[in-house]
Amino acid sequence: MLKLEHNDIIVLLGSIGGILILSRIFAELGKKIKMPSVMGEILLGIILGPTVFGSLLPDFCNTIFPVTGATKIAMDGITSLAVVMLLFVAGMEVQLQIMLKQGKVAAYTSITSMVIPFVLGFSAVWFFPSMFTITSEKIIYALFFGIAMAVSALPVITRILMDLNLFKTKIGMVILASAIFVDLIGWILFSFVLSMMGHKGEINNIGFTIFMIIGFGLFMLIIGRYVINKTLPWIQQKLSWPGGVLSISLGLCFLGAAFTQYIGLHAILGAFIVGIAFGDSVHLQDREREIIYQFVTNIFAPLFFISIGLRINFIDNFDFPLVLLVFFLAVACKVFGAALGGYMGGLTKRESLAVGFGLNARGAMEIILGTLALNVGLIDNKMFVALVVMALITSMMSAPLIKRFID
């Protein structure tokens, strides 16, 4: 039985401390050139990992960031917690009322921006499998790639709309409502795909599992949301602030994650649903929301995103034709699908294209999706690198292209 020995604890604590300090330095440097924090963290991971540091000093790199043993298991556990909390924070960004109030244009955009990229991504794998290195069952790989083409990055989109002062405009609300719908459906589908691939045998009755997740979702979004909304003022008044809200919120996050993991789905889905219920409370103060966000994104998120660069050699696994293919399909499918829905809903051509490029930002959500798929062996290293590159470029190109078509 593996356990953390004296030296293992030293390595674990030292690596975490170094990562947190360096990630903050890279994030601050990135702000000066308007680079997203997540890009700086991934870049730091690439430098510290086998791509750069590991190539120059492989023995020293393996000592600090071991690829096997108790330290590796402990770090994997910490990054798993980080993913769960990241999805909880993403869920807190979801505002169901916004999605329901946008009417016909949001309905059209939501459906086409989900269905068209999914169908085209699925078809690309299904009818042209030679263009991909399929490392799992063809149907599962095709489902995953369809989802990867469809998802957006709600936290990134929210920040972009705020930066452009479009958050409360008609275009901003359409983009936001569509992103909420796509992310909600996408993560539900991806959770089932992960279960099919990584947890065979845990879902003995698919009908029962579907019934349980629908029941859990309805319970949390109706009863759970009501209970949270009623008890949150008491928590704020009677418990230490902000520790009470922070501990209760993350406690609910982990309980929800544990439940969906228990019924055979991935823990991320439970965290995402609980995040929606908790973040929707009218009593949740902006300061409390910001504290939860800052705690997760500045402590746990860097550990996760830097671990991406520590996993694989990005140079050895950079397949230019595959990167180009994934990027082209992602942009073409998403922009076309979202713009078509916006145009059908009554937007002008320029407004429709602005919506399309707004929803094209993939950011951290695509990277999390790819990481989870890589962990269960659904995709190989080359596809993972292609997804990471695509996510970073689409996030960087989104804001200037939205501005171009809005102005």
RODO-656679 format. One record per residue: residue in three letters; x, y, z of N, C-alpha, C in turn. Coordinates in steps of 0.1 Angstrom, whole numbers, padded with zeros to 4 digits, always signed. Example, Ala and Ser with C-alpha at 12.3 -4.5 7.8 and 13.67 -1.06 7.14 Angstrom:
<pts>
ALA+0132-0057+0078+0123-0045+0078+0132-0033+0078/SER+0128-0022+0071+0137-0011+0071+0129+0000+0079/
</pts>
This chain:
<pts>
MET+0008-0012+0000+0000+0000+0000+0009+0013+0000/LEU+0006+0021-0010+0014+0034-0011+0010+0044+0000/LYS+0020+0050+0006+0017+0061+0015+0028+0072+0014/LEU+0024+0084+0018+0034+0095+0017+0045+0093+0028/GLU+0057+0091+0023+0068+0091+0032+0074+0105+0035/HIS+0084+0106+0043+0090+0119+0047+0094+0127+0034/ASN+0101+0121+0025+0106+0128+0014+0095+0131+0004/ASP+0084+0122+0003+0073+0125-0005+0066+0137-0001/ILE+0064+0139+0012+0057+0151+0017+0065+0164+0014/ILE+0078+0163+0015+0087+0174+0012+0085+0178-0003/VAL+0086+0168-0012+0084+0171-0026+0070+0176-0029/LEU+0060+0171-0023+0046+0175-0026+0044+0190-0022/LEU+0048+0193-0009+0047+0206-0004+0055+0216-0012/GLY+0068+0212-0015+0077+0221-0022+0072+0224-0036/SER+0067+0214-0043+0062+0216-0057+0049+0225-0057/ILE+0040+0222-0047+0028+0231-0046+0032+0245-0043/GLY+0041+0247-0034+0045+0261-0030+0051+0268-0042/GLY+0060+0261-0049+0067+0267-0061+0057+0270-0072/ILE+0047+0261-0074+0038+0263-0085+0029+0275-0082/LEU+0024+0277-0069+0016+0288-0066+0023+0301-0068/ILE+0035+0302-0063+0043+0314-0064+0046+0318-0079/LEU+0051+0308-0086+0054+0310-0101+0042+0313-0109/SER+0031+0307-0106+0018+0309-0113+0014+0324-0111/ARG+0015+0329-0099+0011+0343-0097+0020+0353-0104/ILE+0033+0349-0105+0043+0358-0112+0039+0358-0127/PHE+0036+0346-0133+0033+0345-0147+0019+0352-0150/ALA+0010+0351-0140-0003+0357-0142-0002+0372-0143/GLU+0006+0378-0134+0008+0392-0134+0016+0397-0146/LEU+0026+0389-0151+0033+0393-0163+0023+0392-0175/GLY+0014+0382-0175+0005+0380-0186-0005+0392-0187/LYS-0009+0398-0175-0018+0409-0175-0012+0421-0183/LYS+0001+0422-0183+0007+0434-0189+0006+0433-0204/ILE+0005+0420-0209+0004+0419-0224-0010+0413-0227/LYS-0020+0415-0218-0034+0411-0220-0035+0396-0223/MET-0027+0388-0217-0028+0373-0219-0037+0367-0208/PRO-0046+0359-0211-0055+0353-0201-0046+0345-0190/SER-0050+0345-0178-0043+0338-0167-0041+0324-0170/VAL-0051+0317-0176-0051+0303-0179-0040+0300-0189/MET-0037+0309-0198-0027+0307-0208-0013+0308-0201/GLY-0012+0317-0192+0001+0319-0185+0004+0306-0176/GLU-0007+0301-0170-0005+0289-0162-0001+0277-0170/ILE-0008+0275-0181-0004+0264-0190+0010+0265-0196/LEU+0013+0277-0199+0027+0280-0204+0037+0277-0194/LEU+0035+0280-0181+0044+0277-0170+0045+0262-0169/GLY+0034+0255-0170+0034+0240-0169+0042+0234-0180/ILE+0041+0240-0192+0049+0235-0203+0064+0237-0201/ILE+0068+0249-0195+0082+0252-0192+0087+0242-0181/LEU+0079+0240-0170+0083+0231-0159+0083+0216-0163/GLY+0075+0213-0172+0073+0199-0176+0083+0193-0185/PRO+0079+0182-0191+0089+0175-0200+0092+0182-0213/THR+0084+0192-0217+0086+0199-0229+0099+0207-0229/VAL+0102+0214-0218+0114+0223-0216+0123+0218-0205/PHE+0118+0220-0193+0126+0216-0181+0130+0202-0181/GLY+0121+0193-0185+0123+0179-0185+0133+0175-0195/SER+0134+0182-0206+0143+0179-0217+0157+0183-0213/LEU+0159+0194-0205+0172+0199-0201+0177+0192-0189/LEU+0169+0189-0179+0173+0183-0167+0162+0172-0163/PRO+0162+0161-0171+0152+0151-0169+0152+0145-0155/ASP+0163+0142-0149+0164+0135-0136+0158+0145-0125/PHE+0163+0157-0126+0158+0167-0116+0143+0170-0117/CYS+0138+0170-0129+0124+0173-0132+0116+0161-0126/ASN+0120+0149-0128+0113+0137-0123+0113+0137-0108/THR+0124+0143-0102+0124+0143-0087+0114+0153-0082/ILE+0113+0164-0088+0104+0175-0083+0089+0171-0087/PHE+0087+0166-0099+0074+0163-0104+0074+0148-0108/PRO+0074+0139-0099+0074+0125-0102+0062+0120-0109/VAL+0064+0111-0118+0053+0106-0127+0047+0093-0121/THR+0052+0088-0111+0047+0076-0104+0048+0078-0089/GLY+0042+0069-0081+0044+0069-0067+0033+0076-0059/ALA+0035+0077-0046+0026+0083-0037+0024+0098-0039/THR+0035+0105-0042+0034+0120-0045+0025+0122-0057/LYS+0027+0115-0068+0019+0116-0080+0004+0114-0077/ILE+0001+0104-0069-0013+0101-0065-0019+0112-0057/ALA-0011+0117-0048-0016+0129-0040-0018+0141-0048/MET-0009+0144-0058-0011+0155-0066-0023+0153-0076/ASP-0025+0141-0080-0037+0138-0089-0050+0140-0081/GLY-0050+0137-0068-0061+0139-0059-0064+0154-0058/ILE-0054+0162-0056-0056+0176-0055-0061+0183-0068/THR-0056+0178-0079-0061+0184-0092-0075+0179-0095/SER-0079+0167-0090-0093+0163-0091-0102+0172-0083/LEU-0098+0176-0071-0106+0185-0063-0107+0199-0071/ALA-0096+0203-0077-0096+0215-0084-0106+0215-0096/VAL-0106+0204-0103-0116+0203-0114-0130+0205-0109/VAL-0133+0198-0098-0147+0198-0092-0150+0212-0088/MET-0141+0219-0082-0144+0233-0077-0144+0243-0089/LEU-0137+0240-0100-0138+0249-0111-0151+0248-0118/LEU-0157+0236-0119-0170+0234-0124-0181+0240-0115/PHE-0179+0239-0102-0188+0246-0093-0188+0261-0095/VAL-0176+0267-0097-0176+0281-0100-0182+0285-0113/ALA-0180+0276-0123-0186+0278-0136-0201+0277-0135/GLY-0206+0268-0127-0221+0267-0125-0226+0280-0118/MET-0218+0286-0109-0223+0298-0103-0225+0310-0112/GLU-0218+0309-0124-0220+0319-0134-0233+0318-0142/VAL-0239+0306-0141-0251+0303-0149-0263+0311-0142/GLN-0270+0318-0150-0282+0325-0145-0294+0320-0154/LEU-0302+0311-0148-0313+0305-0155-0323+0315-0160/GLN-0325+0326-0152-0335+0336-0156-0331+0342-0169/ILE-0318+0345-0171-0313+0351-0183-0316+0343-0195/MET-0314+0330-0194-0316+0320-0205-0330+0320-0209/LEU-0339+0320-0199-0354+0319-0201-0360+0331-0207/LYS-0354+0343-0205-0360+0356-0208-0356+0361-0222/GLN-0347+0354-0229-0342+0359-0242-0351+0356-0254/GLY-0361+0348-0252-0370+0346-0263-0365+0338-0275/LYS-0371+0341-0287-0369+0333-0299-0354+0333-0303/VAL-0348+0345-0303-0334+0345-0308-0325+0337-0300/ALA-0326+0337-0287-0318+0329-0278-0321+0314-0280/ALA-0334+0311-0282-0338+0297-0284-0331+0291-0297/TYR-0332+0299-0308-0326+0294-0320-0311+0293-0319/THR-0305+0303-0313-0290+0303-0312-0286+0292-0303/SER-0292+0290-0292-0289+0279-0283-0289+0265-0290/ILE-0299+0263-0297-0301+0250-0304-0291+0248-0315/THR-0290+0258-0324-0281+0256-0335-0266+0256-0331/SER-0263+0264-0321-0249+0265-0316-0245+0252-0309/MET-0254+0244-0305-0251+0231-0299-0252+0220-0309/VAL-0263+0219-0317-0266+0208-0325-0257+0207-0337/ILE-0255+0219-0344-0247+0219-0356-0232+0215-0354/PRO-0225+0221-0344-0212+0217-0341-0211+0203-0337/PHE-0221+0198-0329-0220+0184-0324-0222+0174-0336/VAL-0231+0177-0344-0234+0168-0356-0222+0168-0365/LEU-0216+0180-0368-0205+0180-0377-0192+0174-0371/GLY-0190+0176-0358-0179+0170-0352-0180+0155-0351/PHE-0192+0150-0348-0194+0136-0348-0192+0130-0361/SER-0198+0137-0372-0197+0132-0385-0183+0131-0390/ALA-0175+0141-0386-0161+0141-0391-0153+0129-0386/VAL-0155+0125-0374-0149+0112-0369-0155+0100-0375/TRP-0168+0100-0376-0176+0088-0381-0173+0085-0395/PHE-0173+0095-0404-0171+0093-0418-0157+0094-0423/PHE-0148+0101-0415-0134+0102-0419-0125+0098-0408/PRO-0126+0086-0403-0118+0082-0391-0103+0082-0394/SER-0099+0081-0406-0084+0081-0409-0078+0094-0406/MET-0086+0105-0404-0080+0118-0401-0077+0119-0386/PHE-0081+0109-0378-0079+0109-0364-0072+0097-0359/THR-0066+0097-0347-0060+0086-0341-0070+0081-0330/ILE-0079+0072-0334-0090+0068-0325-0085+0058-0315/THR-0084+0061-0303-0078+0053-0292-0089+0046-0283/SER-0102+0048-0287-0112+0041-0280-0123+0036-0290/GLU-0134+0032-0285-0145+0028-0294-0149+0039-0303/LYS-0151+0037-0316-0154+0047-0325-0166+0056-0321/ILE-0176+0050-0317-0188+0057-0313-0186+0066-0301/ILE-0178+0062-0292-0175+0070-0280-0166+0082-0284/TYR-0156+0079-0292-0147+0089-0297-0154+0100-0305/ALA-0163+0095-0313-0171+0105-0322-0180+0113-0313/LEU-0186+0107-0303-0195+0115-0293-0187+0125-0286/PHE-0175+0121-0282-0166+0131-0275-0162+0143-0284/PHE-0158+0139-0296-0154+0150-0305-0165+0160-0308/GLY-0177+0154-0310-0189+0162-0312-0191+0172-0301/ILE-0190+0167-0288-0192+0175-0277-0181+0186-0276/ALA-0168+0182-0279-0157+0191-0279-0159+0203-0288/MET-0165+0200-0300-0168+0210-0310-0179+0219-0305/ALA-0188+0214-0297-0200+0222-0293-0199+0231-0281/VAL-0191+0227-0271-0190+0234-0258-0184+0248-0260/SER-0188+0257-0251-0182+0270-0250-0176+0271-0236/ALA-0170+0283-0233-0164+0285-0220-0172+0297-0213/LEU-0182+0293-0206-0191+0303-0199-0183+0314-0191/PRO-0173+0310-0182-0166+0320-0175-0158+0329-0184/VAL-0152+0324-0194-0144+0333-0203-0153+0342-0211/ILE-0165+0337-0216-0174+0345-0223-0179+0356-0214/THR-0183+0353-0202-0188+0363-0192-0178+0374-0190/ARG-0165+0371-0188-0154+0381-0187-0153+0389-0199/ILE-0153+0383-0211-0152+0390-0223-0163+0401-0225/LEU-0175+0396-0222-0187+0405-0224-0186+0417-0214/MET-0181+0414-0202-0179+0425-0192-0168+0435-0197/ASP-0157+0430-0202-0147+0438-0206-0151+0447-0218/LEU-0160+0442-0227-0165+0450-0238-0177+0458-0235/ASN-0182+0458-0222-0194+0465-0218-0206+0460-0226/LEU-0207+0447-0229-0218+0442-0236-0226+0432-0227/PHE-0223+0431-0214-0229+0421-0206-0244+0422-0205/LYS-0249+0435-0205-0264+0437-0203-0271+0442-0216/THR-0264+0440-0227-0270+0444-0240-0277+0432-0246/LYS-0285+0435-0256-0292+0424-0263-0283+0413-0268/ILE-0272+0417-0275-0262+0408-0280-0256+0400-0269/GLY-0252+0407-0258-0246+0400-0247-0255+0390-0240/MET-0267+0393-0239-0277+0384-0233-0279+0372-0241/VAL-0280+0374-0254-0281+0362-0263-0269+0353-0263/ILE-0257+0359-0263-0245+0351-0262-0245+0343-0248/LEU-0248+0350-0238-0248+0344-0224-0258+0333-0223/ALA-0270+0336-0227-0281+0326-0226-0277+0313-0234/SER-0272+0315-0246-0268+0304-0254-0257+0296-0248/ALA-0247+0303-0242-0236+0296-0236-0240+0288-0224/ILE-0250+0293-0216-0255+0286-0205-0261+0273-0209/PHE-0270+0274-0220-0277+0262-0225-0267+0252-0230/VAL-0257+0256-0238-0247+0247-0244-0239+0240-0234/ASP-0234+0248-0224-0226+0242-0213-0233+0232-0205/LEU-0246+0236-0202-0254+0227-0194-0256+0213-0201/ILE-0261+0214-0213-0263+0202-0221-0250+0194-0224/GLY-0239+0202-0227-0227+0196-0231-0220+0188-0219/TRP-0221+0194-0207-0215+0187-0196-0223+0175-0191/ILE-0236+0175-0193-0244+0163-0191-0241+0152-0200/LEU-0240+0156-0213-0236+0145-0223-0222+0140-0221/PHE-0213+0149-0218-0199+0145-0216-0198+0136-0203/SER-0205+0139-0193-0205+0130-0181-0209+0116-0185/PHE-0219+0115-0193-0223+0101-0198-0212+0095-0206/VAL-0206+0102-0215-0195+0097-0223-0183+0092-0214/LEU-0180+0100-0204-0169+0096-0195-0173+0083-0188/SER-0185+0082-0184-0190+0070-0177-0189+0058-0186/MET-0192+0060-0199-0191+0049-0208-0177+0044-0210/MET-0168+0054-0210-0154+0051-0212-0146+0047-0200/GLY-0147+0055-0189-0139+0053-0178-0144+0046-0166/HIS-0157+0043-0167-0163+0037-0155-0173+0025-0159/LYS-0168+0017-0169-0177+0006-0173-0180-0003-0162/GLY-0193-0006-0161-0197-0015-0150-0204-0008-0139/GLU-0201+0005-0138-0207+0013-0127-0222+0017-0130/ILE-0225+0018-0143-0238+0021-0147-0245+0008-0151/ASN-0252+0001-0142-0258-0011-0145-0271-0010-0152/ASN-0278+0001-0149-0291+0004-0155-0291+0019-0159/ILE-0290+0020-0173-0289+0034-0178-0302+0042-0176/GLY-0313+0035-0176-0326+0042-0173-0326+0047-0159/PHE-0322+0039-0150-0321+0043-0136-0312+0055-0134/THR-0300+0055-0141-0291+0066-0139-0296+0079-0145/ILE-0303+0078-0157-0309+0090-0162-0320+0095-0153/PHE-0328+0086-0148-0338+0090-0138-0332+0097-0126/MET-0321+0092-0121-0315+0098-0109-0309+0111-0112/ILE-0302+0113-0124-0296+0126-0126-0307+0137-0129/ILE-0317+0133-0136-0328+0142-0138-0335+0146-0125/GLY-0337+0136-0117-0343+0139-0104-0334+0148-0095/PHE-0321+0145-0096-0311+0153-0088-0311+0167-0093/GLY-0311+0169-0106-0311+0182-0112-0323+0190-0109/LEU-0335+0184-0110-0348+0191-0106-0348+0194-0092/PHE-0343+0184-0083-0343+0187-0069-0335+0199-0065/MET-0322+0199-0071-0313+0210-0067-0318+0224-0073/LEU-0324+0223-0085-0327+0236-0092-0341+0241-0087/ILE-0349+0233-0080-0362+0237-0075-0361+0238-0060/ILE-0361+0226-0054-0361+0226-0039-0348+0230-0033/GLY-0337+0225-0039-0324+0229-0033-0321+0244-0034/ARG-0325+0250-0046-0323+0264-0048-0331+0272-0038/TYR-0344+0267-0036-0353+0274-0026-0347+0273-0012/VAL-0342+0262-0008-0337+0260+0005-0324+0269+0007/ILE-0315+0269-0003-0303+0277-0002-0307+0291-0001/ASN-0317+0296-0009-0321+0310-0009-0326+0314+0005/LYS-0333+0305+0011-0339+0308+0024-0329+0307+0036/THR-0320+0298+0035-0310+0296+0046-0298+0305+0045/LEU-0295+0310+0033-0283+0318+0031-0282+0330+0040/PRO-0293+0338+0042-0293+0349+0051-0289+0345+0066/TRP-0294+0334+0070-0291+0329+0083-0276+0325+0084/ILE-0271+0319+0074-0256+0315+0073-0248+0328+0074/GLN-0252+0338+0067-0245+0351+0067-0245+0358+0080/GLN-0256+0357+0087-0257+0364+0100-0251+0356+0112/LYS-0253+0343+0112-0250+0335+0124-0236+0329+0123/LEU-0231+0326+0111-0217+0320+0110-0207+0331+0107/SER-0194+0327+0109-0183+0337+0106-0183+0340+0092/TRP-0181+0353+0089-0181+0358+0075-0166+0361+0071/PRO-0162+0356+0059-0169+0349+0049-0168+0334+0050/GLY-0161+0329+0061-0158+0315+0062-0171+0306+0062/GLY-0182+0311+0067-0194+0303+0068-0199+0300+0054/VAL-0200+0311+0046-0205+0309+0032-0196+0301+0024/LEU-0183+0303+0026-0173+0295+0018-0173+0280+0021/SER-0174+0277+0034-0173+0263+0038-0186+0256+0034/ILE-0198+0263+0036-0211+0256+0032-0212+0254+0017/SER-0208+0264+0010-0209+0263-0005-0200+0252-0010/LEU-0188+0251-0006-0179+0241-0011-0183+0227-0005/GLY-0189+0227+0007-0194+0214+0012-0205+0209+0004/LEU-0214+0218+0000-0225+0213-0009-0220+0209-0023/CYS-0209+0216-0028-0203+0213-0040-0198+0198-0040/PHE-0190+0195-0029-0185+0181-0029-0195+0171-0026/LEU-0206+0174-0019-0217+0164-0017-0224+0161-0031/GLY-0226+0172-0038-0232+0170-0051-0223+0162-0061/ALA-0210+0165-0060-0201+0158-0068-0200+0143-0064/ALA-0201+0141-0051-0200+0127-0046-0213+0119-0051/PHE-0224+0126-0051-0236+0119-0056-0236+0115-0070/THR-0232+0124-0079-0231+0120-0093-0221+0110-0096/GLN-0210+0110-0088-0200+0100-0090-0205+0086-0085/TYR-0213+0087-0075-0219+0074-0069-0229+0068-0079/ILE-0237+0076-0086-0246+0070-0095-0240+0066-0109/GLY-0227+0068-0110-0220+0063-0122-0216+0074-0132/LEU-0220+0086-0129-0216+0098-0137-0204+0104-0131/HIS-0198+0114-0138-0186+0121-0133-0190+0131-0123/ALA-0181+0133-0113-0183+0142-0102-0185+0156-0107/ILE-0179+0160-0118-0181+0174-0123-0195+0178-0125/LEU-0204+0169-0129-0217+0172-0132-0225+0176-0120/GLY-0223+0169-0109-0229+0173-0096-0224+0186-0091/ALA-0211+0189-0092-0206+0202-0088-0212+0213-0097/PHE-0213+0211-0109-0219+0221-0119-0233+0224-0115/ILE-0241+0214-0112-0255+0216-0109-0257+0223-0096/VAL-0249+0219-0086-0249+0226-0073-0245+0241-0074/GLY-0235+0243-0083-0231+0257-0085-0242+0265-0091/ILE-0250+0260-0100-0261+0267-0106-0271+0271-0094/ALA-0274+0261-0086-0284+0263-0075-0279+0273-0065/PHE-0266+0272-0061-0261+0281-0051-0259+0296-0057/GLY-0253+0296-0069-0251+0309-0075-0263+0317-0079/ASP-0274+0310-0080-0287+0317-0084-0294+0324-0072/SER-0289+0322-0060-0296+0328-0048-0295+0343-0049/VAL-0306+0350-0046-0306+0365-0046-0299+0370-0034/HIS-0297+0362-0024-0290+0366-0012-0275+0365-0012/LEU-0270+0358-0023-0255+0357-0024-0249+0370-0028/GLN-0241+0376-0019-0236+0389-0021-0224+0388-0032/ASP-0222+0399-0039-0212+0400-0049-0198+0397-0042/ARG-0196+0402-0030-0183+0400-0023-0181+0386-0020/GLU-0192+0379-0016-0191+0364-0013-0188+0356-0026/ARG-0195+0360-0036-0193+0353-0049-0178+0355-0054/GLU-0173+0367-0052-0159+0370-0056-0149+0363-0047/ILE-0152+0361-0034-0143+0354-0026-0142+0339-0030/ILE-0153+0333-0032-0153+0319-0037-0146+0318-0050/TYR-0148+0327-0059-0142+0327-0072-0127+0329-0071/GLN-0122+0338-0062-0108+0341-0061-0101+0329-0054/PHE-0108+0323-0044-0102+0312-0037-0099+0300-0046/VAL-0109+0297-0055-0108+0286-0064-0098+0289-0075/THR-0099+0301-0081-0091+0304-0093-0077+0307-0090/ASN-0074+0312-0078-0060+0316-0075-0053+0305-0067/ILE-0060+0295-0061-0053+0285-0053-0053+0272-0060/PHE-0065+0267-0064-0066+0254-0070-0065+0254-0085/ALA-0071+0264-0092-0070+0264-0106-0056+0264-0112/PRO-0046+0272-0106-0032+0271-0111-0027+0257-0110/LEU-0030+0250-0099-0024+0236-0097-0029+0227-0109/PHE-0042+0229-0112-0048+0221-0123-0042+0224-0137/PHE-0042+0237-0140-0038+0241-0154-0023+0239-0155/ILE-0015+0241-0145+0000+0239-0146+0002+0224-0148/SER-0006+0216-0141-0004+0201-0142-0006+0196-0157/ILE-0014+0204-0165-0016+0201-0179-0002+0200-0186/GLY+0006+0211-0184+0019+0211-0190+0029+0201-0185/LEU+0026+0196-0172+0035+0186-0166+0032+0172-0172/ARG+0021+0170-0178+0017+0157-0182+0024+0152-0194/ILE+0025+0160-0205+0030+0155-0217+0040+0165-0223/ASN+0048+0161-0233+0057+0169-0241+0049+0175-0253/PHE+0047+0188-0252+0039+0195-0262+0046+0196-0275/ILE+0059+0196-0275+0067+0196-0288+0066+0183-0295/ASP+0069+0172-0288+0068+0159-0294+0054+0155-0298/ASN+0044+0160-0292+0030+0157-0295+0022+0167-0303/PHE+0030+0177-0308+0023+0187-0316+0022+0182-0330/ASP+0010+0179-0334+0008+0174-0348+0001+0185-0356/PHE+0009+0192-0364+0004+0204-0370-0009+0201-0379/PRO-0009+0191-0387-0022+0189-0395-0034+0186-0386/LEU-0032+0179-0375-0043+0176-0365-0047+0189-0358/VAL-0038+0197-0354-0041+0210-0348-0049+0219-0357/LEU-0044+0220-0370-0051+0228-0380-0065+0223-0382/LEU-0067+0209-0383-0080+0203-0385-0089+0206-0374/VAL-0085+0204-0361-0093+0207-0350-0097+0221-0349/PHE-0087+0230-0351-0090+0245-0350-0100+0249-0361/PHE-0098+0244-0373-0107+0248-0384-0121+0243-0382/LEU-0123+0230-0378-0136+0224-0375-0143+0232-0363/ALA-0135+0235-0353-0141+0241-0341-0146+0255-0345/VAL-0138+0263-0352-0143+0277-0355-0154+0276-0365/ALA-0152+0268-0376-0162+0268-0386-0176+0263-0381/CYS-0176+0252-0374-0188+0246-0368-0195+0256-0359/LYS-0188+0261-0350-0194+0270-0339-0198+0283-0344/VAL-0190+0290-0352-0194+0303-0357-0206+0302-0366/PHE-0205+0292-0375-0216+0290-0385-0229+0286-0377/GLY-0228+0277-0368-0240+0272-0361-0246+0283-0353/ALA-0238+0291-0345-0244+0302-0337-0249+0313-0345/ALA-0241+0317-0355-0246+0328-0364-0259+0325-0371/LEU-0260+0312-0376-0272+0308-0382-0284+0310-0373/GLY-0283+0305-0361-0294+0306-0351-0297+0321-0348/GLY-0287+0329-0347-0290+0343-0344-0297+0350-0356/TYR-0293+0346-0368-0299+0352-0380-0314+0347-0381/MET-0316+0334-0379-0330+0329-0379-0338+0336-0368/GLY-0332+0340-0357-0340+0346-0346-0342+0361-0348/GLY-0337+0367-0359-0340+0381-0362-0328+0390-0361/LEU-0316+0386-0358-0305+0395-0357-0300+0398-0371/THR-0292+0409-0372-0286+0412-0385-0274+0403-0388/LYS-0269+0403-0400-0258+0395-0403-0245+0398-0394/ARG-0243+0411-0392-0231+0414-0384-0234+0410-0369/GLU-0246+0412-0364-0249+0408-0350-0248+0393-0349/SER-0252+0386-0359-0252+0371-0358-0237+0366-0358/LEU-0229+0373-0366-0214+0369-0366-0208+0372-0352/ALA-0212+0384-0346-0207+0387-0333-0211+0377-0323/VAL-0223+0372-0324-0228+0361-0315-0220+0348-0317/GLY-0217+0346-0330-0210+0333-0334-0196+0334-0328/PHE-0189+0345-0330-0175+0346-0324-0175+0347-0309/GLY-0186+0352-0303-0186+0352-0289-0187+0338-0283/LEU-0196+0330-0289-0197+0316-0284-0186+0307-0288/ASN-0177+0312-0297-0165+0304-0301-0154+0303-0291/ALA-0155+0311-0281-0144+0311-0270-0146+0298-0262/ARG-0135+0290-0262-0136+0277-0255-0129+0277-0242/GLY-0117+0283-0241-0111+0286-0228-0109+0274-0219/ALA-0110+0276-0206-0107+0266-0196-0117+0254-0197/MET-0129+0256-0201-0139+0244-0202-0134+0234-0212/GLU-0129+0238-0224-0124+0229-0234-0112+0221-0228/ILE-0103+0228-0221-0091+0222-0215-0095+0212-0205/ILE-0104+0215-0196-0109+0206-0186-0115+0194-0193/LEU-0123+0196-0203-0129+0185-0210-0118+0176-0216/GLY-0108+0182-0223-0097+0174-0228-0089+0166-0218/THR-0087+0173-0207-0079+0166-0196-0086+0154-0191/LEU-0099+0155-0188-0107+0144-0183-0107+0133-0193/ALA-0108+0136-0206-0108+0126-0216-0095+0119-0217/LEU-0084+0127-0216-0071+0121-0216-0068+0111-0204/ASN-0074+0115-0193-0072+0107-0181-0078+0093-0182/VAL-0089+0092-0189-0095+0079-0190-0091+0072-0203/GLY-0082+0078-0210-0077+0071-0222-0086+0072-0235/LEU-0095+0082-0234-0104+0084-0245-0097+0090-0257/ILE-0088+0099-0255-0080+0106-0265-0065+0104-0262/ASP-0057+0106-0273-0043+0105-0271-0036+0118-0268/ASN-0023+0119-0266-0016+0131-0263-0017+0141-0274/LYS-0017+0137-0287-0017+0146-0298-0031+0153-0299/MET-0042+0146-0297-0055+0152-0297-0056+0162-0286/PHE-0051+0158-0274-0051+0167-0263-0044+0180-0265/VAL-0032+0179-0271-0025+0192-0274-0033+0200-0284/ALA-0039+0193-0294-0047+0201-0304-0058+0208-0298/LEU-0065+0202-0288-0076+0208-0281-0072+0220-0273/VAL-0060+0218-0266-0055+0229-0258-0052+0241-0266/VAL-0045+0239-0277-0041+0250-0286-0054+0257-0292/MET-0063+0249-0296-0076+0254-0301-0083+0263-0291/ALA-0083+0258-0278-0090+0265-0267-0084+0279-0265/LEU-0071+0279-0265-0063+0291-0262-0065+0301-0273/ILE-0064+0297-0286-0065+0306-0297-0079+0312-0298/THR-0089+0303-0297-0103+0308-0298-0107+0318-0287/SER-0101+0316-0275-0104+0325-0265-0098+0339-0267/MET-0086+0339-0273-0079+0351-0276-0085+0359-0288/MET-0090+0352-0297-0096+0358-0309-0110+0363-0307/SER-0117+0359-0297-0131+0361-0295-0134+0376-0293/ALA-0128+0383-0284-0131+0397-0280-0129+0406-0292/PRO-0117+0406-0299-0115+0415-0310-0125+0413-0322/LEU-0129+0400-0324-0138+0398-0335-0152+0402-0331/ILE-0156+0400-0318-0169+0405-0314-0170+0421-0316/LYS-0159+0427-0312-0158+0442-0313-0159+0446-0328/ARG-0153+0439-0336-0152+0442-0350-0166+0442-0357/PHE-0174+0433-0353-0188+0432-0359-0198+0440-0352/ILE-0195+0444-0339-0205+0452-0332-0203+0467-0335/ASP-0191+0471-0337-0188+0485-0340-0193+0489-0354/
</pts>
